[in-house]
Amino acid sequence: MEKNEKMFQKIFECLADSGRRPKLFEPGETLFWDDPHISKSMLENHLNPNVDGASRRTESIEKTVEHLLGASIINQGDKVLDLGCGPGLYSSRLCMHGIKVTGIDISRRSINYARKKAGEQGLSIDYICGSFFDIDYDGVFDCVQQIYGELCTFSDETRNRLLGLIHRALKDGGRFIFDVSTHNLRMSEGIKNRWYYSDGGFWRPNRHIVLEQGFGYPKQDTWLDQYTVIDEAGEIKTYRLWFHDYSLPTISQVLNNNGFEIEYVCSALDGTEYKESSDWIAVVARKV
Ligand SMILES: C[S@@+](CC[C@H](N)C(=O)[O-])C[C@H]1O[C@@H](n2cnc3c(N)ncnc32)[C@H](O)[C@@H]1O
């Protein structure tokens, strides 16, 4: 009885707190990508060929690799560092074209999958399970890639720290290949405020309730998707997914301030022509 009372108290406190607007880039639960259950849901999502979910759909991945090689952004024999490589959907395809790839991801489940797949396909790829904030390379790579908007998920300070590590990892004149979302994507996706019950799904294997909230910080071009998950044992966790959108002028400024200059922009890394109305900006920047 006492246990139930405590549980109800915790749930009420959590619901009372749900009206509070988190501070900009206030962290939530830290175990997300590598959580034993969430990482399983994520891997299924990465491997779904038909949705733009944890990874983009297969057709888009194939077009992207074709474009990066066809437009000589990545060249035969290049050493490429794939930051947040997931299950290796780009790394493996690049390796098949003679690129020497190192892939880093924090999800053990994704890296285990990537290693197994590389073994089956006879591909020699250096897959590392760890955080890209721990990289310590000096002038090693011709290209560093970070695909599917990861750069948008950081505060300015954290982003600049990562850009510093990437800059150092690149050879002189090396390329940083990445994409960022724009305000247009946020407008088309909208802000969600809802709750739902699940018998078991993305967040938890068993019965749970999810309180999903969206917060806008328009002056900072930043958005928060917050998910409060209450499981049947009464455990409550709040996950915060932050997104800082960019425009061509704002991302150019960030790159210039961090020792890069833009070589090439499109609306997608598959080479789609850049338009101001695009949901994404795909960038190839050179270390200067
Ligand atoms: C949106 S997914 C994109 C995956 C991959 N680039 C793709 O497009 O298929 C972001 C990836 O970054 C990884 N990730 C997130 N934070 C990380 C960190 N600090 N260090 C390494 N990997 C990280 C996640 O595990 C996930 O695989």
The ligand as an ORCA input file, in Angstrom:
! r2SCAN-3c Opt
* xyz 0 1
  C      19.757      9.690    -36.597
  S      20.822      8.319    -36.370
  C      21.712      8.324    -37.907
  C      22.504      7.084    -38.169
  C      23.277      7.057    -39.481
  N      24.112      8.224    -39.648
  C      22.334      6.921    -40.632
  O      21.930      7.957    -41.190
  O      21.990      5.789    -40.973
  C      22.036      8.984    -35.217
  C      23.082      7.961    -34.805
  O      24.019      8.610    -33.962
  C      24.354      7.731    -32.895
  N      24.832      8.569    -31.778
  C      24.120      9.458    -31.042
  N      24.930     10.065    -30.148
  C      26.170      9.546    -30.328
  C      27.443      9.782    -29.723
  N      27.597     10.673    -28.731
  N      28.502      9.091    -30.167
  C      28.366      8.162    -31.163
  N      27.193      7.896    -31.771
  C      26.114      8.585    -31.371
  C      23.088      6.952    -32.617
  O      23.310      5.734    -31.959
  C      22.540      6.781    -34.035
  O      23.001      5.591    -34.620
*
